[in-house]
Structures are given as structure tokens and as C-alpha cells.
């Protein structure tokens, strides 16, 4: 896989991760790089840290598939920085358009491999039921109204966000929205608040050292169960996008229906482009 393709796929992942409701892990799965990604991330472990502190840079670079991660990260940073201002604008001015776009993007991704299961069996059903349980918990979780966000909460948000990023269907930005710190973090990113971002990134790194190893173990031993689990997470994330307003909100004004239609069409067009990128 050449460098440009990896950077482009990272760009798509970065764009996805800044939007509440869609996961960078979902895009990685659609684009066919998910297994390589979690394999590389799972190697950022204590062995990696020991060799790093001893100065064995070349060894650990090859150990973690460093070129792949660097190129993917470059693409993600480009996607995040280029889209953060646009997302703020859409959230404030055209929320229905944005939510319809995300819903269509997620629905379309369920119709293509690898998110679409090859068939229905007991293991797929087990994973699907597990995802339903998580979706019910998240859907009924109240959104806190925080007046004073402390540093530990930002660290904890980073930890949960990276776990959600790795799981297809769970959006890291959506988790931040549930925690009540999404607008705060987007504005910190926009203003390049290095201190706040460093606390958040520290939480992300802690998540990498813990959660990814568990997920990689499940991926190796229970891949079919995870297929059903990932399918369910993506499917159930669609109503979560509309949790704040509900579909009944759309019938109040014809302008909302117009936004919904345009957003849906654009979302299906995007998933077509992403699938075409994967196939090419």
C-alpha cells in the first residue's frame, strides 16, 4: 500500500473522528486497514517503552509498523485540522444536515463488507446482543451540564475517546459529547491549546496501553463474535445521533426536511466514494 493511500485513508479517519456519531474505527474497517491498525497499536506496550528508553529506536520502529502509523497519523491530523472549523459551523447552523449525513454514512457502511456479516449464526448473534446492551446504556445516559471541567475529567475523556475510536461504531467524539466536553475540546483544538490537548492526549495514550491489547486478543480468538458486535454498534449509533432531538423534530418545519434530504444524499455519496477508494 503506497504512502498516499495510507495518508488519504488517515484523512478520512480524522474527518470521521471529529464528527459526533461516526468512528474512525468504522472508516478503518471499511477501508480494509482495521486489523493492521489494531495489530500495530497493540504493540505500543511495556516492551515498546522499555526498548524506547534504552534507545533502540530502529527496532521499535519496525516492531510497531512505524511507517504505517506515522502516515496514518499524518492523514488524521490533516483531516481533523481541516474539518474542525467546518464541524463547528455545521453544528451551530445546520445540525439536521450534519446528522442526516452521518446517519446515511453509517447506514451505507452496513451494506458493504467488511461491516456486513457474511451470514447469520450464533456467534454473530451473540456479538449483536452485546452491542445492543451497550447501546441501551449509552442511549439512556444523561448528558451532563458541566460548568467547571477539571484536568482529570479531560484525561478520562481522552481514555474513553481512544477506546471508542478503536471500536467501529462507537465515536470518540460522541463519547465526548455524552461526557459534556465535546464543544470544549473542539474549541481547544481550534485554538491549539497545547496544555489542554496534552492532558487529553495523555489519556489517549493510557487507553492505547490498556484497551487495545484486550481488543487484539478478542480479534484473534473471537473474530466472528466481533463482526456481529461491530455491526450492531454501527447500527445502534444511528439513533444515538438523534438522541437530543428525535426524528419527530424533522416534521416541524419543511426546511428541516430539506436539510435532512440533502444531508442523506451527501452521506450516501460519501460512502460510495470511500468504498471506491477501498476497492481501488
Wavefront OBJ file of the C-alpha trace (Angstrom):
o trace
v 0.000 0.000 0.000
v 1.632 3.270 -1.077
v 2.113 6.272 1.201
v -0.504 8.482 -0.447
v -3.254 5.866 0.005
v -2.442 5.422 3.693
v -2.398 9.199 4.274
v -5.703 9.537 2.394
v -7.294 6.804 4.494
v -5.978 8.524 7.620
v -7.529 11.760 6.351
v -10.934 10.037 6.104
v -10.466 8.618 9.618
v -9.554 12.030 11.031
v -12.594 13.607 9.402
v -14.794 10.867 10.878
v -13.362 11.146 14.374
v -14.067 14.872 14.719
v -17.768 14.275 13.946
v -20.032 13.104 16.806
v -21.658 9.835 15.763
v -19.133 8.184 13.453
v -15.985 6.357 14.448
v -12.547 6.432 12.880
v -12.503 2.700 13.601
v -15.560 2.294 11.364
v -13.736 4.025 8.494
v -10.629 1.898 9.111
v -12.779 -1.234 8.904
v -14.493 -0.061 5.707
v -11.154 0.838 4.108
v -9.602 -2.539 4.945
v -6.878 -1.386 7.357
v -8.552 -2.138 10.700
v -6.713 -5.376 11.511
v -3.350 -3.843 10.609
v -4.176 -0.802 12.747
v -5.072 -2.659 15.945
v -2.104 -5.009 15.456
v 0.237 -2.018 15.271
v -1.414 -0.204 18.181
v -1.390 -3.317 20.379
v 2.409 -3.321 20.117
v 2.645 0.049 21.875
v 3.154 -1.851 25.115
v 5.587 -2.050 28.009
v 8.165 -3.899 25.894
v 7.969 -0.984 23.443
v 8.503 1.534 26.273
v 11.470 -0.395 27.702
v 13.212 -0.565 24.335
v 12.372 3.096 23.704
v 14.029 4.221 26.937
v 17.111 2.181 26.033
v 17.373 3.991 22.705
v 16.549 1.079 20.371
v 14.667 3.376 18.004
v 15.050 1.400 14.772
v 13.985 -1.857 16.425
v 10.801 -0.466 17.964
v 10.012 1.478 14.776
v 9.802 -1.789 12.858
v 8.145 -3.534 15.814
v 5.096 -1.208 15.796
v 4.855 -0.829 11.982
v 6.004 2.758 12.475
v 5.838 3.960 8.875
v 2.204 2.868 8.595
v 1.237 4.548 11.886
v 3.124 7.745 11.017
v 1.486 8.082 7.611
v -1.943 7.270 9.048
v -1.450 9.812 11.854
v -0.356 12.485 9.365
v -3.544 11.922 7.387
v -5.687 12.006 10.527
v -4.143 15.274 11.722
v -4.798 16.830 8.309
v -8.399 15.607 8.403
v -9.001 16.865 11.962
v -7.425 20.293 11.439
v -9.138 20.860 8.108
v -12.590 19.847 9.368
v -12.834 21.194 12.941
v -13.988 24.685 11.885
v -16.469 23.224 9.384
v -17.981 20.953 12.050
v -18.451 23.856 14.467
v -20.194 25.790 11.691
v -22.482 22.882 10.762
v -23.316 22.053 14.395
v -24.326 25.654 15.042
v -26.128 26.392 11.759
v -27.153 23.141 10.015
v -27.414 20.384 12.669
v -30.085 18.429 10.760
v -27.945 18.322 7.610
v -24.952 17.042 9.602
v -26.936 14.392 11.475
v -28.632 13.174 8.285
v -25.234 12.964 6.568
v -23.834 10.868 9.429
v -26.895 8.596 9.523
v -26.672 7.905 5.778
v -22.924 7.319 6.012
v -23.346 4.766 8.799
v -26.346 3.063 7.168
v -24.500 2.802 3.870
v -21.432 1.298 5.562
v -23.582 -1.554 6.916
v -24.393 -2.631 3.365
v -20.793 -3.316 2.335
v -18.035 -5.606 3.528
v -16.420 -5.884 5.977
v -19.136 -4.436 8.231
v -21.844 -6.537 6.573
v -21.619 -10.051 8.084
v -21.236 -12.949 5.655
v -24.188 -14.721 7.239
v -26.208 -15.132 10.421
v -25.048 -17.605 13.061
v -24.924 -17.979 16.841
v -21.632 -16.099 17.249
v -22.813 -13.171 15.136
v -26.000 -13.023 17.206
v -24.030 -13.071 20.472
v -21.960 -10.097 19.352
v -25.067 -8.262 18.162
v -26.804 -8.704 21.534
v -23.676 -7.416 23.305
v -23.714 -4.276 21.165
v -27.430 -3.788 21.905
v -26.721 -3.837 25.639
v -24.016 -1.151 25.293
v -26.239 0.957 23.016
v -29.098 0.918 25.557
v -26.722 2.056 28.321
v -25.323 4.900 26.199
v -28.716 5.972 24.866
v -30.131 6.337 28.376
v -27.078 8.099 29.774
v -27.897 11.735 30.624
v -25.669 14.402 29.106
v -24.032 16.252 31.998
v -24.013 20.018 32.113
v -20.509 20.847 33.316
v -19.631 24.357 34.429
v -16.116 23.529 35.562
v -14.185 20.898 33.623
v -11.169 19.648 35.579
v -7.964 18.113 34.219
v -8.738 14.580 35.423
v -12.058 14.668 33.564
v -10.211 15.702 30.393
v -7.734 12.829 30.907
v -10.631 10.393 31.470
v -12.347 11.731 28.345
v -9.194 11.036 26.324
v -9.057 7.478 27.678
v -12.688 6.756 26.743
v -12.383 8.544 23.401
v -9.439 6.407 22.242
v -11.301 3.244 23.304
v -14.304 4.407 21.265
v -12.060 5.353 18.346
v -10.693 1.813 18.190
v -14.172 0.253 18.289
v -16.090 0.553 14.992
v -19.473 2.119 15.653
v -18.522 3.971 18.823
v -17.456 7.508 18.019
v -14.807 9.080 20.232
v -16.353 12.496 19.647
v -19.800 11.106 20.515
v -18.414 9.813 23.825
v -17.017 13.310 24.474
v -20.476 14.675 23.680
v -22.012 12.318 26.259
v -19.392 13.430 28.787
v -20.272 17.056 28.077
v -16.791 18.142 26.949
v -17.047 17.899 23.149
v -17.510 21.663 22.460
v -14.728 22.448 24.950
v -12.291 20.058 23.217
v -13.167 21.259 19.697
v -12.526 24.865 20.728
v -9.264 23.794 22.424
v -8.246 22.121 19.170
v -9.232 25.149 17.127
v -7.224 27.497 19.364
v -4.352 24.958 19.685
v -4.437 24.988 23.492
v -1.307 22.850 23.961
v -1.773 22.291 27.705
v -5.359 21.011 27.463
v -4.559 18.939 24.372
v -1.541 17.350 26.085
v -3.712 16.233 29.042
v -6.259 14.787 26.624
v -3.554 13.011 24.567
v -2.080 11.535 27.771
v -5.451 9.904 28.462
v -5.489 8.595 24.894
v -2.020 7.057 25.304
v -3.079 5.360 28.537
v -6.011 3.847 26.661
v -3.659 2.575 23.972
v -1.527 0.806 26.572
v -4.502 -0.977 28.112
v -7.625 -1.381 25.972
v -6.024 -2.177 22.609
v -4.307 -5.297 23.960
v -7.666 -6.636 25.141
v -9.334 -5.899 21.805
v -6.491 -7.512 19.831
v -6.823 -10.666 21.930
v -10.558 -10.823 21.166
v -9.936 -10.127 17.487
v -7.566 -13.085 17.268
v -9.777 -15.549 19.161
v -13.378 -14.396 18.585
v -13.414 -12.600 15.256
v -16.897 -13.783 14.268
v -18.410 -12.549 17.545
v -16.736 -9.178 16.947
v -18.256 -8.997 13.456
v -21.740 -9.100 14.979
v -20.657 -6.735 17.740
v -19.252 -4.154 15.311
v -22.310 -4.402 13.034
v -24.605 -3.746 15.998
v -22.528 -0.837 17.314
v -22.668 0.920 13.952
v -26.397 0.216 13.521
v -27.338 1.418 17.015
v -25.149 4.502 16.770
v -27.630 5.930 14.218
v -30.463 6.594 16.756
v -27.817 7.931 19.180
v -27.046 10.707 16.694
v -30.686 11.839 17.006
v -30.887 11.337 20.767
v -31.028 15.053 21.568
v -33.866 15.947 19.186
v -35.530 12.812 17.860
v -36.905 12.151 14.369
v -40.178 13.908 15.271
v -38.163 17.144 15.211
v -37.945 16.880 11.422
v -41.647 17.326 10.750
v -41.865 20.722 12.458
v -40.525 22.708 9.504
v -40.130 21.972 5.802
v -36.608 23.437 5.961
v -35.589 20.609 8.266
v -36.882 18.079 5.735
v -34.807 19.788 3.037
v -31.705 19.657 5.236
v -32.409 16.018 6.056
v -32.771 15.056 2.383
v -29.642 16.914 1.268
v -27.592 15.529 4.146
v -28.744 11.967 3.469
v -27.886 12.182 -0.235
v -24.460 13.606 0.541
v -23.832 10.893 3.137
v -24.632 8.074 0.706
v -22.420 9.764 -1.890
v -19.536 9.874 0.626
v -19.846 6.183 1.487
v -19.782 5.460 -2.250
v -16.518 7.409 -2.558
v -14.999 5.710 0.483
v -15.924 2.261 -0.831
v -14.484 3.161 -4.231
v -11.237 4.284 -2.546
v -11.052 0.943 -0.743
v -11.648 -1.064 -3.929
v -9.084 0.933 -5.900
l 1 2 3 4 5 6 7 8 9 10 11 12 13 14 15 16 17 18 19 20 21 22 23 24 25 26 27 28 29 30 31 32 33 34 35 36 37 38 39 40 41 42 43 44 45 46 47 48 49 50 51 52 53 54 55 56 57 58 59 60 61 62 63 64 65 66 67 68 69 70 71 72 73 74 75 76 77 78 79 80 81 82 83 84 85 86 87 88 89 90 91 92 93 94 95 96 97 98 99 100 101 102 103 104 105 106 107 108 109 110 111 112 113 114 115 116 117 118 119 120 121 122 123 124 125 126 127 128 129 130 131 132 133 134 135 136 137 138 139 140 141 142 143 144 145 146 147 148 149 150 151 152 153 154 155 156 157 158 159 160 161 162 163 164 165 166 167 168 169 170 171 172 173 174 175 176 177 178 179 180 181 182 183 184 185 186 187 188 189 190 191 192 193 194 195 196 197 198 199 200 201 202 203 204 205 206 207 208 209 210 211 212 213 214 215 216 217 218 219 220 221 222 223 224 225 226 227 228 229 230 231 232 233 234 235 236 237 238 239 240 241 242 243 244 245 246 247 248 249 250 251 252 253 254 255 256 257 258 259 260 261 262 263 264 265 266 267 268 269 270 271 272 273 274 275 276 277 278 279 280
